[in-house]
Amino acid sequence: MKKEKEKKVVQNPHVEFDARLFENEVWLTTEEAMTHLNVSRSTMYRLRKQHNIPSFKLGHSPMYPKHLLNKLFIRKALGNVKKNKM
């Protein structure tokens, strides 16, 4: 009998990642993300370069996971509401 080797997955301790989140993910192109967020192309570029929004390169084109964009901006909006109440 052969002994099966255990595969260890190394993850960044600061980043929580679950591959199952991306199974049914809707991926947006830059134009689709601009429309979804109602921002300009330069704003999308700035947010991506400053790592304020998640994006992944597919070839030469950045792709944006819709679920994570929504989650990120809902969190930011709730933070703004809390600040205004104080």
C-alpha positions as CSV (number, residue, x, y, z in Angstrom):
1,M,0.0,0.0,0.0
2,K,1.2,3.4,-0.9
3,K,1.1,6.1,1.7
4,E,-0.8,9.2,0.6
5,K,1.1,12.5,1.0
6,E,-0.8,15.3,2.7
7,K,-0.9,18.5,0.7
8,K,-0.3,21.6,2.8
9,V,-1.9,24.8,1.6
10,V,0.0,27.9,2.6
11,Q,-2.1,31.0,3.0
12,N,-1.3,34.6,3.9
13,P,-2.4,34.9,7.6
14,H,-3.8,38.4,6.9
15,V,-6.0,37.4,4.0
16,E,-9.1,35.2,4.4
17,F,-9.6,33.2,1.3
18,D,-12.1,30.5,0.5
19,A,-12.0,29.2,-3.1
20,R,-15.7,28.1,-2.8
21,L,-16.6,31.8,-2.9
22,F,-15.5,32.0,-6.5
23,E,-17.4,28.9,-7.8
24,N,-20.4,30.8,-9.0
25,E,-18.9,34.3,-9.0
26,V,-20.0,36.8,-11.6
27,W,-16.9,38.5,-13.0
28,L,-17.1,42.1,-14.4
29,T,-15.0,43.7,-17.0
30,T,-13.8,47.3,-16.3
31,E,-16.7,48.7,-18.3
32,E,-19.2,46.6,-16.5
33,A,-17.7,47.5,-13.1
34,M,-17.8,51.2,-14.0
35,T,-21.5,50.9,-14.8
36,H,-22.2,48.8,-11.7
37,L,-20.4,51.3,-9.4
38,N,-21.3,54.4,-11.4
39,V,-17.7,55.7,-11.5
40,S,-15.4,56.8,-14.2
41,R,-12.6,54.8,-15.8
42,S,-10.0,56.9,-14.0
43,T,-11.7,56.2,-10.7
44,M,-11.6,52.5,-11.4
45,Y,-8.0,52.7,-12.3
46,R,-7.1,54.7,-9.2
47,L,-9.1,52.3,-6.9
48,R,-7.4,49.3,-8.5
49,K,-3.9,50.7,-8.3
50,Q,-4.3,51.7,-4.6
51,H,-5.7,48.2,-3.9
52,N,-9.0,49.6,-2.6
53,I,-11.0,47.2,-4.7
54,P,-10.3,43.5,-5.5
55,S,-9.2,42.7,-9.1
56,F,-7.6,39.9,-10.9
57,K,-5.8,40.0,-14.3
58,L,-7.1,37.7,-17.0
59,G,-4.5,38.1,-19.7
60,H,-4.1,41.8,-19.9
61,S,-7.6,42.7,-18.7
62,P,-8.5,43.3,-15.1
63,M,-11.6,41.4,-13.9
64,Y,-13.6,42.3,-10.8
65,P,-15.6,39.9,-8.7
66,K,-19.1,41.4,-8.3
67,H,-19.8,39.8,-4.9
68,L,-16.6,41.2,-3.4
69,L,-17.3,44.7,-4.9
70,N,-20.8,44.7,-3.4
71,K,-19.5,43.5,0.0
72,L,-16.7,46.1,0.1
73,F,-19.0,49.0,-0.7
74,I,-21.7,47.9,1.6
75,R,-19.2,47.8,4.4
76,K,-17.9,51.3,3.5
77,A,-21.4,52.7,3.3
78,L,-22.3,51.3,6.7
79,G,-19.1,52.8,8.1
80,N,-20.1,56.2,6.8
81,V,-23.6,55.9,8.3
82,K,-22.0,55.0,11.7
83,K,-19.7,58.1,11.5
84,N,-22.6,60.4,10.7
85,K,-24.6,59.2,13.7
86,M,-21.9,60.1,16.2
